[in-house]
Amino acid sequence: MRLTCSQKDLLSALVLTNKAVEVNNTLPILNNVLLKAEGKKLYFTATNLEIAISYWIETNVKNEGEITIPSKLFTNYINYLKDEKVDISAEEGNVVLLKTSDSTTKIKGIPASEFPPIPTIEKEAELSVLVKDLKEAIQQVVFAAAMNTTRPILSGVCFFVAKNELKMVATDSYRLAEKMLSVKKSSGDITCIIPAKTIFEVGYILDAFKDDDVVDIIISKNQVLFSVGAVKLISRLIEGQFPNYGQIIPKASKTQIPFNIQELILALKRINIFAKENNNKVIFRVKGDEATLTTDTTQYGEGEVVLKVKTKGENNEIALNSQYLLDVLNNIGGEEISFEIGDKITPVIVKPKEKHDYTHIIMPLKI
């Protein structure tokens, strides 16, 4: 293998594919990125056996070939080079030779034959969405999934596709986020559960693309492929039935309060100084045009913040996990939310005031 490419293109490719490389892999080959020179392109592939990311760049390929090289080490080295041409060649003994105008470096690799095969996707369904829509949906939904759970279903984000609309849903059983977005095309009704870790990585990858770029999503029986530009990410799907969550979303509320997002975030952060000593419990008491946020007395003291609001409906009170509320406020976007309370034992509904495509519910705590 022998080729020439730019430092800038190399670094961009490595940063993207590195997202599939985990720290402290027990298998040395999983610490490596597969480089494959073919035609006029250099292909990069990395995997942790849960997801695989591939990417290609245009290069001046003089001799085709392939080899694997330690991904983090390679990325760090390329990051310290000047933005200029880099000559790359594979020598005997699985050594990669890197040459620039002022440096010559050798890095030991592992034969490409030892790299795990990347599964192929047998398409059963597909859909396409805009980058900006999927990025917003990921930001608003994925944090509500369970990161560590004995119920694997709750560690995923469920995709429901029907009538040119994609509904993304995540829950950890204490909170739930539902986002609806339009699709540019779809092959019909689709239901699948994608690991939240995969969705996080997709979100990071989308930051490198324009808002009006298109993401193609191909789904097979047990795998999913996200494709945008020159990037492809393959992931396993989670097997099982997603909870029938519709029945726990309140159909009506007794009290509706509009909150300025930044004002509420600031109030919660002040209250949290004390609430974090009591499992983040914050009590909302709404009376007339005032919303009072209080904590129980802790070993450090107690807190109270009063916000002026324009309440609709009756006076009410409810206790919530303040961190859960901060999570949604930091990700919902916009300037104002609608905060809807039923009674002390039904979930609170949080929605953006400007849009009607997102619903977040939080289970209450005992007062």
Number of C-alpha atoms within 10 A of each C-alpha: 18 18 21 19 19 17 19 16 16 22 19 15 21 23 16 20 24 21 18 24 23 13 10 9 11 8 9 11 23 24 24 26 31 27 19 19 24 18 13 15 18 24 20 24 27 31 28 19 16 13 22 23 28 24 22 21 17 15 19 17 19 15 14 16 17 20 23 28 22 19 22 18 13 16 18 13 13 18 17 10 16 14 14 13 17 22 18 19 21 22 13 6 10 16 19 22 16 18 16 16 10 7 9 11 12 14 14 14 20 20 15 19 11 11 19 14 10 15 12 11 16 13 14 12 17 20 22 22 21 19 22 17 17 25 19 16 25 21 18 26 26 29 22 29 26 23 15 10 11 8 10 14 23 24 24 29 32 27 18 16 23 15 12 16 18 24 20 23 27 30 27 19 14 16 23 24 24 22 21 19 19 17 20 14 14 21 15 12 15 16 16 22 26 22 24 24 18 23 21 15 16 21 19 13 20 19 12 12 14 11 14 11 14 19 24 20 20 21 23 17 14 15 21 27 21 21 20 20 14 11 19 21 24 25 24 21 21 21 14 10 11 19 13 7 13 8 8 12 16 15 9 10 17 13 18 21 20 18 22 17 21 14 12 19 18 13 17 22 15 14 22 23 15 24 27 17 16 15 13 20 24 29 24 20 17 23 15 15 13 16 23 17 22 22 24 16 13 13 8 10 12 15 18 16 16 14 16 11 16 14 20 14 15 14 17 18 18 22 22 22 22 20 18 17 20 16 14 23 23 13 16 22 15 14 14 19 22 17 20 23 28 20 15 17 14 18 25 24 24 24 21 22 16 12 10 10 13 20 20 26 26 23 19 21 17 10 14
